[in-house]
Amino acid sequence: MSVSLTKGGNVSLSKQAPGLTAVTVGLGWQAGTGCELDASALLCDRSGKVLSDEHFVFFNNLSSPDGSVRHSGGGSPVDGDDQRIQVDLTRVPDRVEKIVFPVSVYDDAGRGQTFGQVHRAHIRVLDQDNGTELARYDLAAGGLSAETALVFGELYRHGAEWKFRAIGQGYASGLAGIATDYGVAVLKDAAPSQAPSPNPPPATAPQTSAGPYAPPAPPNPPVAGPSAPAFTTSPSPTGSSTVTCFFDPNHGPGTTTVSWSPQWGVPRPVQTCGGCAQRVQTTAPPFYTPPQQGYPQPVAQGYPQQGYPQQGYPQQGYAQPYADHDHHQQGGGRRFGTGALIGAGAAGLIGGALLNEAFDDDEPEVVVNNFYED
């Protein structure tokens, strides 16, 4: 007994006809005068795309490569079917998950025809062995207007079974639009050409403006940003450098990069002349410093100053130069040498002696009215 389906409905053909091996898909319609329709079949994989262009069976390719799907052509109608497609279920490749059956209007763009001129369209599935109708889907009359192609239904696998589903999905882009959706390359280029191109508007005479035409100003060229200089710590001659010697610009250009450790700072690379570079590399920290300008600094008296050892460098007994008050405030506090501490201790001893003398317990002589009083 045949099962009548509505849009979106499905039925198991394997349960309708146990042992089913081949089916005939019949498609029929009543079209207006001069309106021609063509049925086709698409063998699709799990992704919903056709396996290849050769697996698109239509009026220019009446059989799939494996022969499992064959188009009967556009002969005379048979039992109300305008066209039929034979499907051998036993020969369908395992990669094929479904077989889609669309119908399109022939030369719809040239003739300006749509499915609005088609009535009483149907698709049905018959047992190929005995001709028994297993399922049928009648498309609703009057529900179509601008469509030029329509997917009637599809056969699909469901485990070990074959099932049929009623679809009824319309396309306004014809068979090329369906081919594009299902991945057929042979008709993809035809999709944009389905709609006739509009006539270009008539050319009009150019209008003259009241004022003179001023061409637009050209855009400003892009300004390239400065590139960051490469940093290197190894001595490398730089040729004709424009950087003067770090320690004395009068020495000429700084052609050598050396690591200089200032007394109150951290080592950093500087550009020096060759002579200054040699002195920096052969002198123990705090390394070579430029000669001081102005009045000479007084030499501290007393004990020879040994200075506190600088962190990270062995000291050889060089006297530490005095730093000004502002530098100590910025550097985080004043540091005192051994001589300063000894001097401060001596001053403390002398001050203590003076205070002791001032507060002596001996009774002083007191003068009152020019008389001495014991």
GINORTA-V14261 format. One record per residue. N is the residue number from 1. SS is DSSP state (H for helix, E for strand, - for the rest). NEAR is the number of other C-alpha atoms within 10 Angstrom. D_FIRST is the distance of its C-alpha to the first C-alpha in Angstrom with 2 decimals. Layout:
n | ss | near | d_first
N | SS | NEAR | D_FIRST
N | SS | NEAR | D_FIRST
This chain:
n | ss | near | d_first
1 | - | 9 | 0.00
2 | - | 13 | 3.80
3 | E | 17 | 6.59
4 | E | 15 | 9.68
5 | E | 19 | 12.82
6 | - | 16 | 16.45
7 | - | 16 | 19.50
8 | - | 12 | 19.99
9 | - | 13 | 16.57
10 | E | 20 | 14.99
11 | E | 19 | 12.13
12 | E | 19 | 12.66
13 | H | 22 | 11.27
14 | H | 17 | 13.21
15 | H | 13 | 11.45
16 | H | 17 | 7.90
17 | - | 14 | 9.65
18 | - | 9 | 13.02
19 | - | 9 | 15.87
20 | - | 18 | 14.57
21 | - | 16 | 17.78
22 | E | 16 | 17.31
23 | E | 22 | 15.20
24 | E | 21 | 15.93
25 | E | 24 | 16.35
26 | E | 23 | 16.69
27 | E | 28 | 18.98
28 | E | 23 | 20.14
29 | E | 18 | 22.70
30 | E | 16 | 25.36
31 | E | 18 | 28.77
32 | - | 14 | 32.22
33 | - | 8 | 34.86
34 | - | 8 | 36.05
35 | - | 18 | 33.45
36 | - | 15 | 31.90
37 | E | 23 | 29.13
38 | E | 18 | 28.55
39 | E | 28 | 25.60
40 | - | 25 | 26.51
41 | E | 25 | 25.50
42 | E | 30 | 27.53
43 | E | 30 | 27.55
44 | E | 22 | 28.92
45 | - | 17 | 30.48
46 | - | 11 | 30.66
47 | - | 10 | 33.02
48 | - | 17 | 30.61
49 | - | 19 | 32.85
50 | E | 25 | 32.22
51 | - | 19 | 33.66
52 | - | 17 | 35.92
53 | H | 17 | 36.30
54 | H | 18 | 35.04
55 | H | 23 | 31.69
56 | E | 28 | 31.23
57 | E | 22 | 29.33
58 | E | 23 | 30.04
59 | - | 14 | 31.77
60 | - | 10 | 34.95
61 | E | 16 | 33.33
62 | - | 20 | 30.36
63 | E | 21 | 29.84
64 | - | 21 | 30.28
65 | - | 14 | 33.25
66 | - | 12 | 31.22
67 | - | 14 | 28.95
68 | - | 17 | 25.75
69 | E | 25 | 24.84
70 | E | 22 | 25.66
71 | E | 22 | 25.75
72 | - | 15 | 25.35
73 | - | 18 | 27.96
74 | - | 13 | 28.28
75 | - | 9 | 27.75
76 | - | 10 | 26.41
77 | - | 13 | 23.01
78 | E | 12 | 20.11
79 | - | 8 | 17.26
80 | - | 13 | 18.37
81 | E | 17 | 18.84
82 | - | 21 | 22.56
83 | E | 23 | 22.60
84 | E | 24 | 20.56
85 | E | 23 | 21.22
86 | E | 20 | 20.53
87 | E | 22 | 20.40
88 | E | 16 | 21.39
89 | - | 15 | 20.60
90 | - | 11 | 23.17
91 | - | 13 | 25.93
92 | - | 18 | 25.54
93 | - | 12 | 28.85
94 | - | 9 | 29.02
95 | - | 11 | 30.72
96 | - | 20 | 27.74
97 | - | 19 | 25.95
98 | E | 23 | 23.77
99 | E | 24 | 23.15
100 | E | 21 | 23.58
101 | E | 23 | 22.65
102 | E | 25 | 25.25
103 | E | 24 | 26.12
104 | E | 26 | 29.79
105 | E | 24 | 32.06
106 | - | 18 | 34.39
107 | - | 17 | 38.06
108 | H | 23 | 37.41
109 | H | 16 | 40.96
110 | H | 10 | 42.66
111 | H | 11 | 40.71
112 | - | 13 | 40.23
113 | - | 21 | 36.54
114 | - | 25 | 33.87
115 | H | 27 | 30.28
116 | H | 16 | 31.83
117 | H | 15 | 31.72
118 | E | 21 | 28.00
119 | E | 18 | 25.37
120 | E | 13 | 21.63
121 | E | 19 | 20.94
122 | E | 21 | 17.49
123 | E | 22 | 16.04
124 | E | 25 | 12.69
125 | E | 25 | 11.81
126 | E | 21 | 10.85
127 | E | 19 | 11.35
128 | - | 17 | 14.90
129 | - | 11 | 15.25
130 | - | 8 | 12.89
131 | - | 11 | 11.88
132 | - | 15 | 8.06
133 | E | 19 | 7.21
134 | E | 22 | 6.47
135 | E | 25 | 8.39
136 | E | 24 | 10.74
137 | E | 25 | 14.13
138 | E | 19 | 16.40
139 | - | 21 | 19.98
140 | - | 14 | 22.05
141 | - | 11 | 24.45
142 | - | 12 | 28.12
143 | - | 9 | 27.83
144 | - | 18 | 29.38
145 | - | 14 | 32.98
146 | - | 15 | 35.13
147 | - | 19 | 32.47
148 | - | 27 | 32.92
149 | E | 27 | 30.19
150 | E | 23 | 26.86
151 | E | 21 | 24.63
152 | E | 25 | 21.04
153 | E | 28 | 19.32
154 | E | 21 | 19.75
155 | E | 24 | 18.51
156 | E | 19 | 20.48
157 | E | 15 | 21.40
158 | E | 13 | 21.20
159 | - | 7 | 23.30
160 | - | 7 | 21.80
161 | E | 13 | 18.28
162 | E | 19 | 17.02
163 | E | 20 | 15.52
164 | E | 25 | 14.95
165 | E | 22 | 16.91
166 | E | 25 | 17.39
167 | E | 22 | 21.20
168 | E | 19 | 22.79
169 | E | 14 | 26.34
170 | E | 21 | 28.99
171 | E | 17 | 32.27
172 | - | 20 | 35.40
173 | - | 23 | 36.87
174 | H | 25 | 34.54
175 | H | 28 | 33.23
176 | H | 24 | 36.48
177 | H | 22 | 35.79
178 | H | 24 | 32.41
179 | H | 23 | 34.15
180 | H | 18 | 36.87
181 | H | 12 | 34.58
182 | - | 19 | 32.88
183 | - | 20 | 36.23
184 | - | 21 | 36.29
185 | - | 14 | 39.97
186 | - | 14 | 39.79
187 | - | 15 | 38.98
188 | H | 17 | 40.67
189 | H | 12 | 43.84
190 | H | 16 | 42.08
191 | - | 16 | 40.81
192 | - | 12 | 44.14
193 | - | 12 | 44.74
194 | - | 19 | 41.72
195 | - | 14 | 43.69
196 | - | 10 | 46.71
197 | - | 8 | 50.02
198 | - | 6 | 52.11
199 | - | 6 | 55.39
200 | - | 6 | 58.39
201 | - | 6 | 60.76
202 | - | 6 | 63.98
203 | - | 6 | 66.94
204 | - | 6 | 69.62
205 | - | 6 | 73.32
206 | - | 6 | 74.48
207 | - | 6 | 76.37
208 | - | 8 | 79.78
209 | - | 7 | 80.59
210 | - | 6 | 83.84
211 | - | 6 | 85.10
212 | - | 7 | 85.37
213 | - | 8 | 82.41
214 | - | 6 | 82.82
215 | - | 6 | 80.68
216 | - | 6 | 79.01
217 | - | 6 | 80.91
218 | - | 6 | 79.54
219 | - | 6 | 78.08
220 | - | 6 | 80.41
221 | - | 6 | 80.04
222 | - | 6 | 78.81
223 | - | 6 | 81.63
224 | - | 6 | 81.30
225 | - | 6 | 82.15
226 | - | 6 | 84.83
227 | - | 6 | 83.74
228 | - | 6 | 84.76
229 | - | 6 | 87.62
230 | - | 5 | 87.03
231 | - | 7 | 88.94
232 | - | 10 | 90.73
233 | - | 11 | 93.12
234 | - | 11 | 94.64
235 | - | 14 | 97.79
236 | - | 11 | 96.85
237 | - | 12 | 99.09
238 | - | 13 | 97.67
239 | - | 10 | 99.95
240 | - | 9 | 101.22
241 | - | 13 | 100.06
242 | - | 11 | 100.80
243 | - | 15 | 100.98
244 | E | 17 | 104.55
245 | - | 22 | 105.81
246 | - | 19 | 104.69
247 | - | 18 | 108.08
248 | - | 16 | 110.28
249 | H | 13 | 109.05
250 | H | 10 | 112.41
251 | H | 15 | 111.44
252 | - | 16 | 109.05
253 | E | 21 | 105.28
254 | - | 26 | 103.27
255 | - | 23 | 101.95
256 | E | 23 | 101.11
257 | E | 22 | 98.67
258 | E | 23 | 100.04
259 | E | 18 | 99.09
260 | E | 21 | 101.73
261 | - | 20 | 102.20
262 | - | 14 | 104.13
263 | - | 14 | 106.20
264 | - | 12 | 104.09
265 | - | 10 | 100.72
266 | - | 9 | 98.02
267 | - | 13 | 98.09
268 | E | 12 | 96.65
269 | E | 16 | 96.75
270 | E | 18 | 99.45
271 | E | 22 | 100.61
272 | E | 25 | 104.23
273 | - | 23 | 106.73
274 | H | 17 | 107.55
275 | H | 11 | 110.67
276 | H | 22 | 109.07
277 | H | 24 | 106.09
278 | H | 14 | 108.50
279 | H | 13 | 110.33
280 | H | 19 | 107.13
281 | H | 14 | 105.96
282 | H | 11 | 109.35
283 | - | 10 | 110.38
284 | - | 15 | 109.29
285 | - | 20 | 107.41
286 | - | 19 | 107.79
287 | - | 15 | 108.24
288 | - | 19 | 110.07
289 | - | 15 | 110.59
290 | - | 9 | 112.13
291 | - | 8 | 115.81
292 | - | 8 | 116.39
293 | - | 6 | 117.93
294 | - | 6 | 120.60
295 | - | 6 | 123.05
296 | - | 7 | 122.93
297 | - | 9 | 121.67
298 | - | 7 | 124.40
299 | - | 9 | 124.44
300 | - | 13 | 124.02
301 | - | 10 | 127.16
302 | - | 10 | 127.42
303 | - | 11 | 125.26
304 | - | 13 | 123.24
305 | - | 17 | 119.68
306 | - | 15 | 117.09
307 | - | 18 | 114.07
308 | - | 14 | 110.85
309 | - | 14 | 108.69
310 | - | 12 | 105.76
311 | - | 7 | 102.40
312 | - | 7 | 101.14
313 | - | 11 | 104.40
314 | - | 10 | 107.60
315 | - | 16 | 110.74
316 | - | 11 | 113.99
317 | - | 12 | 116.32
318 | - | 14 | 116.00
319 | - | 15 | 117.19
320 | - | 15 | 114.49
321 | - | 12 | 115.12
322 | - | 13 | 115.32
323 | - | 11 | 112.40
324 | - | 9 | 112.85
325 | H | 11 | 111.96
326 | H | 9 | 108.92
327 | H | 12 | 107.40
328 | H | 13 | 107.71
329 | H | 10 | 106.03
330 | H | 9 | 103.09
331 | H | 11 | 102.94
332 | - | 8 | 102.51
333 | - | 10 | 106.13
334 | - | 12 | 109.62
335 | - | 11 | 110.46
336 | - | 11 | 114.07
337 | - | 15 | 115.88
338 | H | 14 | 118.17
339 | H | 17 | 121.28
340 | H | 16 | 120.04
341 | H | 11 | 119.43
342 | H | 13 | 122.90
343 | H | 14 | 124.52
344 | H | 11 | 122.77
345 | H | 12 | 124.03
346 | H | 12 | 127.60
347 | H | 11 | 127.49
348 | H | 12 | 126.35
349 | H | 12 | 129.28
350 | H | 11 | 131.81
351 | H | 11 | 130.36
352 | H | 12 | 130.56
353 | H | 10 | 134.22
354 | H | 11 | 135.06
355 | H | 11 | 133.39
356 | H | 11 | 135.24
357 | H | 10 | 138.54
358 | H | 9 | 137.79
359 | - | 8 | 137.14
360 | - | 9 | 140.04
361 | - | 8 | 141.57
362 | - | 7 | 145.20
363 | - | 7 | 146.98
364 | - | 8 | 147.94
365 | - | 9 | 151.20
366 | E | 11 | 151.03
367 | E | 10 | 153.46
368 | E | 8 | 154.43
369 | - | 7 | 157.10
370 | - | 7 | 158.35
371 | E | 8 | 159.23
372 | E | 9 | 157.72
373 | E | 9 | 156.45
374 | - | 8 | 155.82
